Amino acid sequence: MTYSFLLGRDWDEVRAELDERGINYSVTLTRSPKVKPEGKLRVVRAQLKEAQLEIVVAHEKFSTQ
């Protein structure tokens, strides 16, 4: 099954939906120490591994300050 319908969506909305449906998931936040994250968290990757949905999220904006 593909989870591409999750890509780009706001993480708070996705998390609420997954919790409501009782779906087992894990989350990884991607970031770089060279930039300051800003904005909302968005889903950038979602795949099913060993009966668990693995989700990668990232901030939608970055600044170099």
Gaussian input, Z-matrix of N, CA and C with variables (Angstrom, degrees):
# hf/3-21g

backbone

0 1
 N
 C     1     B1
 C     2     B2     1     A1
 N     3     B3     2     A2     1     D1
 C     4     B4     3     A3     2     D2
 C     5     B5     4     A4     3     D3
 N     6     B6     5     A5     4     D4
 C     7     B7     6     A6     5     D5
 C     8     B8     7     A7     6     D6
 N     9     B9     8     A8     7     D7
 C    10    B10     9     A9     8     D8
 C    11    B11    10    A10     9     D9
 N    12    B12    11    A11    10    D10
 C    13    B13    12    A12    11    D11
 C    14    B14    13    A13    12    D12
 N    15    B15    14    A14    13    D13
 C    16    B16    15    A15    14    D14
 C    17    B17    16    A16    15    D15
 N    18    B18    17    A17    16    D16
 C    19    B19    18    A18    17    D17
 C    20    B20    19    A19    18    D18
 N    21    B21    20    A20    19    D19
 C    22    B22    21    A21    20    D20
 C    23    B23    22    A22    21    D21
 N    24    B24    23    A23    22    D22
 C    25    B25    24    A24    23    D23
 C    26    B26    25    A25    24    D24
 N    27    B27    26    A26    25    D25
 C    28    B28    27    A27    26    D26
 C    29    B29    28    A28    27    D27
 N    30    B30    29    A29    28    D28
 C    31    B31    30    A30    29    D29
 C    32    B32    31    A31    30    D30
 N    33    B33    32    A32    31    D31
 C    34    B34    33    A33    32    D32
 C    35    B35    34    A34    33    D33
 N    36    B36    35    A35    34    D34
 C    37    B37    36    A36    35    D35
 C    38    B38    37    A37    36    D36
 N    39    B39    38    A38    37    D37
 C    40    B40    39    A39    38    D38
 C    41    B41    40    A40    39    D39
 N    42    B42    41    A41    40    D40
 C    43    B43    42    A42    41    D41
 C    44    B44    43    A43    42    D42
 N    45    B45    44    A44    43    D43
 C    46    B46    45    A45    44    D44
 C    47    B47    46    A46    45    D45
 N    48    B48    47    A47    46    D46
 C    49    B49    48    A48    47    D47
 C    50    B50    49    A49    48    D48
 N    51    B51    50    A50    49    D49
 C    52    B52    51    A51    50    D50
 C    53    B53    52    A52    51    D51
 N    54    B54    53    A53    52    D52
 C    55    B55    54    A54    53    D53
 C    56    B56    55    A55    54    D54
 N    57    B57    56    A56    55    D55
 C    58    B58    57    A57    56    D56
 C    59    B59    58    A58    57    D57
 N    60    B60    59    A59    58    D58
 C    61    B61    60    A60    59    D59
 C    62    B62    61    A61    60    D60
 N    63    B63    62    A62    61    D61
 C    64    B64    63    A63    62    D62
 C    65    B65    64    A64    63    D63
 N    66    B66    65    A65    64    D64
 C    67    B67    66    A66    65    D65
 C    68    B68    67    A67    66    D66
 N    69    B69    68    A68    67    D67
 C    70    B70    69    A69    68    D68
 C    71    B71    70    A70    69    D69
 N    72    B72    71    A71    70    D70
 C    73    B73    72    A72    71    D71
 C    74    B74    73    A73    72    D72
 N    75    B75    74    A74    73    D73
 C    76    B76    75    A75    74    D74
 C    77    B77    76    A76    75    D75
 N    78    B78    77    A77    76    D76
 C    79    B79    78    A78    77    D77
 C    80    B80    79    A79    78    D78
 N    81    B81    80    A80    79    D79
 C    82    B82    81    A81    80    D80
 C    83    B83    82    A82    81    D81
 N    84    B84    83    A83    82    D82
 C    85    B85    84    A84    83    D83
 C    86    B86    85    A85    84    D84
 N    87    B87    86    A86    85    D85
 C    88    B88    87    A87    86    D86
 C    89    B89    88    A88    87    D87
 N    90    B90    89    A89    88    D88
 C    91    B91    90    A90    89    D89
 C    92    B92    91    A91    90    D90
 N    93    B93    92    A92    91    D91
 C    94    B94    93    A93    92    D92
 C    95    B95    94    A94    93    D93
 N    96    B96    95    A95    94    D94
 C    97    B97    96    A96    95    D95
 C    98    B98    97    A97    96    D96
 N    99    B99    98    A98    97    D97
 C   100   B100    99    A99    98    D98
 C   101   B101   100   A100    99    D99
 N   102   B102   101   A101   100   D100
 C   103   B103   102   A102   101   D101
 C   104   B104   103   A103   102   D102
 N   105   B105   104   A104   103   D103
 C   106   B106   105   A105   104   D104
 C   107   B107   106   A106   105   D105
 N   108   B108   107   A107   106   D106
 C   109   B109   108   A108   107   D107
 C   110   B110   109   A109   108   D108
 N   111   B111   110   A110   109   D109
 C   112   B112   111   A111   110   D110
 C   113   B113   112   A112   111   D111
 N   114   B114   113   A113   112   D112
 C   115   B115   114   A114   113   D113
 C   116   B116   115   A115   114   D114
 N   117   B117   116   A116   115   D115
 C   118   B118   117   A117   116   D116
 C   119   B119   118   A118   117   D117
 N   120   B120   119   A119   118   D118
 C   121   B121   120   A120   119   D119
 C   122   B122   121   A121   120   D120
 N   123   B123   122   A122   121   D121
 C   124   B124   123   A123   122   D122
 C   125   B125   124   A124   123   D123
 N   126   B126   125   A125   124   D124
 C   127   B127   126   A126   125   D125
 C   128   B128   127   A127   126   D126
 N   129   B129   128   A128   127   D127
 C   130   B130   129   A129   128   D128
 C   131   B131   130   A130   129   D129
 N   132   B132   131   A131   130   D130
 C   133   B133   132   A132   131   D131
 C   134   B134   133   A133   132   D132
 N   135   B135   134   A134   133   D133
 C   136   B136   135   A135   134   D134
 C   137   B137   136   A136   135   D135
 N   138   B138   137   A137   136   D136
 C   139   B139   138   A138   137   D137
 C   140   B140   139   A139   138   D138
 N   141   B141   140   A140   139   D139
 C   142   B142   141   A141   140   D140
 C   143   B143   142   A142   141   D141
 N   144   B144   143   A143   142   D142
 C   145   B145   144   A144   143   D143
 C   146   B146   145   A145   144   D144
 N   147   B147   146   A146   145   D145
 C   148   B148   147   A147   146   D146
 C   149   B149   148   A148   147   D147
 N   150   B150   149   A149   148   D148
 C   151   B151   150   A150   149   D149
 C   152   B152   151   A151   150   D150
 N   153   B153   152   A152   151   D151
 C   154   B154   153   A153   152   D152
 C   155   B155   154   A154   153   D153
 N   156   B156   155   A155   154   D154
 C   157   B157   156   A156   155   D155
 C   158   B158   157   A157   156   D156
 N   159   B159   158   A158   157   D157
 C   160   B160   159   A159   158   D158
 C   161   B161   160   A160   159   D159
 N   162   B162   161   A161   160   D160
 C   163   B163   162   A162   161   D161
 C   164   B164   163   A163   162   D162
 N   165   B165   164   A164   163   D163
 C   166   B166   165   A165   164   D164
 C   167   B167   166   A166   165   D165
 N   168   B168   167   A167   166   D166
 C   169   B169   168   A168   167   D167
 C   170   B170   169   A169   168   D168
 N   171   B171   170   A170   169   D169
 C   172   B172   171   A171   170   D170
 C   173   B173   172   A172   171   D171
 N   174   B174   173   A173   172   D172
 C   175   B175   174   A174   173   D173
 C   176   B176   175   A175   174   D174
 N   177   B177   176   A176   175   D175
 C   178   B178   177   A177   176   D176
 C   179   B179   178   A178   177   D177
 N   180   B180   179   A179   178   D178
 C   181   B181   180   A180   179   D179
 C   182   B182   181   A181   180   D180
 N   183   B183   182   A182   181   D181
 C   184   B184   183   A183   182   D182
 C   185   B185   184   A184   183   D183
 N   186   B186   185   A185   184   D184
 C   187   B187   186   A186   185   D185
 C   188   B188   187   A187   186   D186
 N   189   B189   188   A188   187   D187
 C   190   B190   189   A189   188   D188
 C   191   B191   190   A190   189   D189
 N   192   B192   191   A191   190   D190
 C   193   B193   192   A192   191   D191
 C   194   B194   193   A193   192   D192

   B1=1.4545
   B2=1.5347
   B3=1.2944
   B4=1.4634
   B5=1.5282
   B6=1.3015
   B7=1.4513
   B8=1.5223
   B9=1.3165
   B10=1.4596
   B11=1.5314
   B12=1.3260
   B13=1.4648
   B14=1.5354
   B15=1.3377
   B16=1.4579
   B17=1.5285
   B18=1.3220
   B19=1.4606
   B20=1.5251
   B21=1.3366
   B22=1.4547
   B23=1.5149
   B24=1.3186
   B25=1.4640
   B26=1.5177
   B27=1.3164
   B28=1.4576
   B29=1.5301
   B30=1.3321
   B31=1.4568
   B32=1.5265
   B33=1.3173
   B34=1.4660
   B35=1.5254
   B36=1.3189
   B37=1.4652
   B38=1.5234
   B39=1.3307
   B40=1.4625
   B41=1.5200
   B42=1.3352
   B43=1.4717
   B44=1.5260
   B45=1.3218
   B46=1.4635
   B47=1.5267
   B48=1.3258
   B49=1.4636
   B50=1.5323
   B51=1.3357
   B52=1.4678
   B53=1.5250
   B54=1.3263
   B55=1.4601
   B56=1.5247
   B57=1.3236
   B58=1.4592
   B59=1.5264
   B60=1.3260
   B61=1.4697
   B62=1.5242
   B63=1.3414
   B64=1.4555
   B65=1.5217
   B66=1.3254
   B67=1.4634
   B68=1.5221
   B69=1.3295
   B70=1.4596
   B71=1.5221
   B72=1.3473
   B73=1.4637
   B74=1.5208
   B75=1.3318
   B76=1.4625
   B77=1.5220
   B78=1.3407
   B79=1.4572
   B80=1.5230
   B81=1.3263
   B82=1.4582
   B83=1.5217
   B84=1.3344
   B85=1.4611
   B86=1.5183
   B87=1.3200
   B88=1.4599
   B89=1.5130
   B90=1.3226
   B91=1.4631
   B92=1.5223
   B93=1.3056
   B94=1.4589
   B95=1.5237
   B96=1.3202
   B97=1.4671
   B98=1.5316
   B99=1.3194
   B100=1.4609
   B101=1.5244
   B102=1.3256
   B103=1.4610
   B104=1.5194
   B105=1.3342
   B106=1.4601
   B107=1.5309
   B108=1.3460
   B109=1.4657
   B110=1.5230
   B111=1.3186
   B112=1.4572
   B113=1.5150
   B114=1.2968
   B115=1.4543
   B116=1.5158
   B117=1.3055
   B118=1.4583
   B119=1.5248
   B120=1.3256
   B121=1.4615
   B122=1.5212
   B123=1.3232
   B124=1.4645
   B125=1.5227
   B126=1.3132
   B127=1.4625
   B128=1.5261
   B129=1.3400
   B130=1.4642
   B131=1.5326
   B132=1.3258
   B133=1.4652
   B134=1.5233
   B135=1.3242
   B136=1.4596
   B137=1.5225
   B138=1.3390
   B139=1.4625
   B140=1.5154
   B141=1.3264
   B142=1.4558
   B143=1.5161
   B144=1.3365
   B145=1.4646
   B146=1.5111
   B147=1.3093
   B148=1.4627
   B149=1.5307
   B150=1.2972
   B151=1.4658
   B152=1.5275
   B153=1.3232
   B154=1.4683
   B155=1.5167
   B156=1.3005
   B157=1.4487
   B158=1.5178
   B159=1.3295
   B160=1.4613
   B161=1.5199
   B162=1.3256
   B163=1.4574
   B164=1.5205
   B165=1.3222
   B166=1.4595
   B167=1.5170
   B168=1.3372
   B169=1.4590
   B170=1.5270
   B171=1.3219
   B172=1.4616
   B173=1.5223
   B174=1.3160
   B175=1.4606
   B176=1.5241
   B177=1.3194
   B178=1.4539
   B179=1.5278
   B180=1.3364
   B181=1.4634
   B182=1.5186
   B183=1.3308
   B184=1.4543
   B185=1.5301
   B186=1.3281
   B187=1.4609
   B188=1.5344
   B189=1.3098
   B190=1.4632
   B191=1.5120
   B192=1.2872
   B193=1.4701
   B194=1.5079
   A1=108.56
   A2=115.20
   A3=120.93
   A4=109.91
   A5=115.59
   A6=121.53
   A7=111.23
   A8=116.84
   A9=121.61
   A10=112.33
   A11=118.04
   A12=120.56
   A13=111.52
   A14=118.05
   A15=122.04
   A16=112.64
   A17=117.00
   A18=121.53
   A19=112.05
   A20=114.75
   A21=120.93
   A22=114.83
   A23=116.68
   A24=119.68
   A25=111.43
   A26=116.28
   A27=123.29
   A28=109.44
   A29=116.58
   A30=121.34
   A31=112.03
   A32=119.34
   A33=121.12
   A34=111.42
   A35=117.02
   A36=121.25
   A37=110.98
   A38=116.61
   A39=120.89
   A40=110.27
   A41=117.00
   A42=121.18
   A43=110.66
   A44=117.72
   A45=121.26
   A46=110.62
   A47=116.24
   A48=120.73
   A49=111.48
   A50=117.15
   A51=120.77
   A52=110.99
   A53=117.14
   A54=121.09
   A55=111.02
   A56=116.50
   A57=121.28
   A58=111.12
   A59=116.87
   A60=121.47
   A61=113.13
   A62=116.88
   A63=120.36
   A64=113.69
   A65=117.06
   A66=122.05
   A67=109.63
   A68=116.73
   A69=123.15
   A70=108.91
   A71=117.41
   A72=120.74
   A73=111.16
   A74=115.12
   A75=121.79
   A76=106.85
   A77=115.77
   A78=120.58
   A79=109.81
   A80=115.41
   A81=122.37
   A82=107.59
   A83=116.13
   A84=121.56
   A85=108.49
   A86=117.43
   A87=120.97
   A88=109.16
   A89=115.76
   A90=119.74
   A91=109.76
   A92=114.68
   A93=121.99
   A94=108.53
   A95=118.40
   A96=119.88
   A97=113.41
   A98=117.76
   A99=121.59
   A100=114.05
   A101=117.62
   A102=120.98
   A103=110.23
   A104=114.80
   A105=121.18
   A106=108.39
   A107=117.29
   A108=119.30
   A109=111.58
   A110=115.64
   A111=122.75
   A112=109.02
   A113=116.18
   A114=121.27
   A115=112.78
   A116=114.77
   A117=122.49
   A118=111.19
   A119=114.74
   A120=120.59
   A121=108.64
   A122=116.21
   A123=122.51
   A124=109.51
   A125=116.58
   A126=122.22
   A127=108.21
   A128=117.04
   A129=120.75
   A130=112.30
   A131=117.29
   A132=120.11
   A133=108.67
   A134=116.75
   A135=121.78
   A136=108.04
   A137=115.09
   A138=119.41
   A139=109.51
   A140=116.08
   A141=122.13
   A142=109.24
   A143=116.36
   A144=122.39
   A145=108.75
   A146=115.92
   A147=122.02
   A148=112.15
   A149=117.05
   A150=124.53
   A151=113.44
   A152=117.18
   A153=121.44
   A154=108.68
   A155=115.96
   A156=121.35
   A157=108.50
   A158=117.50
   A159=122.14
   A160=108.60
   A161=115.70
   A162=121.89
   A163=109.19
   A164=116.11
   A165=122.32
   A166=107.03
   A167=115.80
   A168=120.76
   A169=109.57
   A170=115.81
   A171=122.24
   A172=107.85
   A173=115.58
   A174=119.88
   A175=108.97
   A176=116.12
   A177=120.06
   A178=112.99
   A179=118.38
   A180=121.74
   A181=109.44
   A182=115.39
   A183=121.77
   A184=108.94
   A185=115.97
   A186=120.09
   A187=107.90
   A188=116.33
   A189=121.00
   A190=113.00
   A191=119.12
   A192=122.85
   A193=111.45
   D1=140.66
   D2=179.27
   D3=-97.20
   D4=144.76
   D5=-179.55
   D6=-116.66
   D7=27.40
   D8=-177.82
   D9=-63.23
   D10=-21.14
   D11=178.81
   D12=-66.84
   D13=-13.94
   D14=178.02
   D15=-85.78
   D16=-22.38
   D17=-173.06
   D18=-62.62
   D19=133.20
   D20=178.22
   D21=83.50
   D22=-8.27
   D23=-178.26
   D24=-79.77
   D25=153.73
   D26=176.91
   D27=-61.69
   D28=130.31
   D29=-175.54
   D30=-62.63
   D31=-37.94
   D32=-179.70
   D33=-60.42
   D34=-40.30
   D35=178.51
   D36=-67.96
   D37=-43.73
   D38=-179.57
   D39=-64.04
   D40=-45.37
   D41=-179.46
   D42=-59.27
   D43=-44.67
   D44=179.42
   D45=-61.06
   D46=-41.80
   D47=179.83
   D48=-65.84
   D49=-42.70
   D50=179.41
   D51=-65.89
   D52=-42.50
   D53=178.44
   D54=-63.14
   D55=-41.31
   D56=179.70
   D57=-62.40
   D58=-37.35
   D59=-179.08
   D60=-86.35
   D61=-7.10
   D62=178.88
   D63=72.52
   D64=30.93
   D65=-178.57
   D66=-85.48
   D67=131.26
   D68=178.25
   D69=-77.78
   D70=125.11
   D71=-177.23
   D72=-145.48
   D73=160.50
   D74=171.38
   D75=-129.37
   D76=153.40
   D77=-174.99
   D78=-128.30
   D79=137.74
   D80=173.39
   D81=-122.79
   D82=131.01
   D83=177.30
   D84=-99.02
   D85=122.00
   D86=177.27
   D87=-90.69
   D88=141.14
   D89=178.41
   D90=-160.87
   D91=164.12
   D92=178.67
   D93=-125.27
   D94=136.69
   D95=179.52
   D96=-71.40
   D97=-9.63
   D98=-176.56
   D99=-91.29
   D100=-7.66
   D101=-178.98
   D102=-131.50
   D103=157.12
   D104=177.41
   D105=-98.34
   D106=120.81
   D107=179.80
   D108=-73.73
   D109=145.58
   D110=178.66
   D111=-143.13
   D112=160.35
   D113=175.46
   D114=81.52
   D115=-173.90
   D116=-177.41
   D117=-75.37
   D118=159.69
   D119=171.92
   D120=-83.37
   D121=136.35
   D122=179.35
   D123=-124.95
   D124=148.69
   D125=177.04
   D126=-76.06
   D127=125.88
   D128=179.13
   D129=-113.51
   D130=-16.42
   D131=177.53
   D132=-155.11
   D133=142.64
   D134=176.40
   D135=-149.08
   D136=126.58
   D137=178.08
   D138=-150.07
   D139=151.42
   D140=-179.72
   D141=-93.35
   D142=125.57
   D143=177.50
   D144=-136.30
   D145=122.43
   D146=176.05
   D147=49.75
   D148=53.88
   D149=176.71
   D150=62.37
   D151=23.49
   D152=177.09
   D153=-136.75
   D154=134.30
   D155=177.88
   D156=-82.67
   D157=118.54
   D158=179.08
   D159=-98.67
   D160=123.55
   D161=-174.97
   D162=-121.12
   D163=135.86
   D164=174.58
   D165=-113.52
   D166=130.29
   D167=179.60
   D168=-121.60
   D169=156.00
   D170=178.52
   D171=-147.96
   D172=155.10
   D173=175.30
   D174=-69.81
   D175=148.55
   D176=-175.79
   D177=-80.14
   D178=-16.22
   D179=-179.60
   D180=-137.90
   D181=154.27
   D182=176.98
   D183=-140.18
   D184=150.50
   D185=172.12
   D186=-130.02
   D187=155.60
   D188=-176.56
   D189=-95.86
   D190=14.90
   D191=-179.06
   D192=-73.49

